[in-house]
Amino acid sequence: MGIDLGSMTVAELQSLRKEVDKAIESGKERERDQVRRDLQQLAREKGYSLEELLSKSQKKSKAPPKYRNPEAPEQTWSGRGRRPKWIEQSGRDLEDFLIGKD
């Protein structure tokens, strides 16, 4: 390209910097757009939409119950998260509440 930066004034260098920054942003935007098009094409080839693949609304599967309250069988707990009050207040071992315990 052959620009002699050493012979340029500070004002000229600052102006050049602004032009370079604009060119960099424009280049990044073009690259992002191309990557987005490439990803959309790949998703279509596999039978998906890009939005479908990137959606955060996909629900996590609910863990099956592992423990059951013997006094109220409709109350169950998967073993994840905070222990229910019916376990904490019982004073019994956790194993006493296992579903399918023989």
Phi and psi in degrees as a GROMACS rama.xvg file:
@    title "Ramachandran Plot"
@    xaxis  label "Phi"
@    yaxis  label "Psi"
@TYPE xy
71.8596  37.5783  GLY-2
-88.653  128.492  ILE-3
-89.8315  91.7038  ASP-4
-65.0775  -30.1001  LEU-5
-65.4594  -24.3155  GLY-6
-93.5119  -1.85353  SER-7
-88.8234  149.061  MET-8
-77.1183  165.781  THR-9
-59.1307  -42.5936  VAL-10
-62.0337  -40.6265  ALA-11
-66.9364  -40.0959  GLU-12
-64.077  -42.4563  LEU-13
-64.3051  -39.8921  GLN-14
-63.4219  -42.9816  SER-15
-62.7566  -40.657  LEU-16
-59.4316  -43.9654  ARG-17
-61.0198  -42.6495  LYS-18
-64.2027  -41.4702  GLU-19
-65.2257  -43.2573  VAL-20
-60.537  -42.2673  ASP-21
-63.2891  -42.1216  LYS-22
-65.0769  -38.8674  ALA-23
-64.2456  -46.829  ILE-24
-61.4406  -42.9117  GLU-25
-62.5774  -42.0867  SER-26
-63.5724  -41.7814  GLY-27
-62.2733  -41.2622  LYS-28
-64.3252  -42.6866  GLU-29
-62.2366  -42.9407  ARG-30
-64.5001  -42.9511  GLU-31
-59.8811  -43.9384  ARG-32
-61.8328  -40.6543  ASP-33
-67.1283  -42.6926  GLN-34
-62.2122  -41.8212  VAL-35
-60.7774  -44.658  ARG-36
-62.5918  -42.3422  ARG-37
-62.0588  -42.884  ASP-38
-67.051  -39.5017  LEU-39
-62.7327  -41.706  GLN-40
-63.5305  -45.8557  GLN-41
-61.8146  -43.9802  LEU-42
-60.5889  -45.4723  ALA-43
-59.7606  -41.7856  ARG-44
-61.6336  -30.613  GLU-45
-92.8239  -0.627923  LYS-46
90.6075  21.2387  GLY-47
-125.59  165.096  TYR-48
-101.396  154.327  SER-49
-62.4754  -39.1004  LEU-50
-61.6937  -39.9322  GLU-51
-62.4376  -40.2081  GLU-52
-72.9546  -30.7644  LEU-53
-96.951  -1.01597  LEU-54
-65.3074  132.264  SER-55
-90.0007  -3.25384  LYS-56
-83.0264  1.75777  SER-57
-66.8477  124.083  GLN-58
-76.6568  142.537  LYS-59
-76.719  147.131  LYS-60
-72.0336  139.986  SER-61
-79.3059  134.587  LYS-62
-71.5323  140.16  ALA-63
-69.4264  153.064  PRO-64
-66.2436  141.078  PRO-65
-115.03  -24.2404  LYS-66
-128.211  147.861  TYR-67
-135.479  141.834  ARG-68
-79.5287  114.901  ASN-69
-64.5039  -27.5616  PRO-70
-81.6861  -20.931  GLU-71
-143.472  82.1684  ALA-72
-56.998  -18.8443  PRO-73
-73.5265  -14.0081  GLU-74
-90.0244  117.032  GLN-75
-129.995  167.019  THR-76
-146.999  138.445  TRP-77
-80.8446  -16.1053  SER-78
96.0144  -0.0467723  GLY-79
-105.546  145.563  ARG-80
80.0737  -163.872  GLY-81
-68.1969  139.482  ARG-82
-67.3657  138.398  ARG-83
-67.3376  155.845  PRO-84
-59.9062  -36.0982  LYS-85
-64.7763  -21.0021  TRP-86
-86.6799  -49.1805  ILE-87
-58.5685  -42.9078  GLU-88
-83.467  -7.34862  GLN-89
-76.0444  -30.0536  SER-90
76.5047  8.00271  GLY-91
-101.093  165.1  ARG-92
-70.2038  147.807  ASP-93
-58.5708  -36.9701  LEU-94
-60.3691  -24.2372  GLU-95
-65.1976  -17.2261  ASP-96
-104.343  0.740615  PHE-97
-58.9111  136.508  LEU-98
-79.3479  134.574  ILE-99
79.0979  13.1545  GLY-100
-72.166  130.344  LYS-101
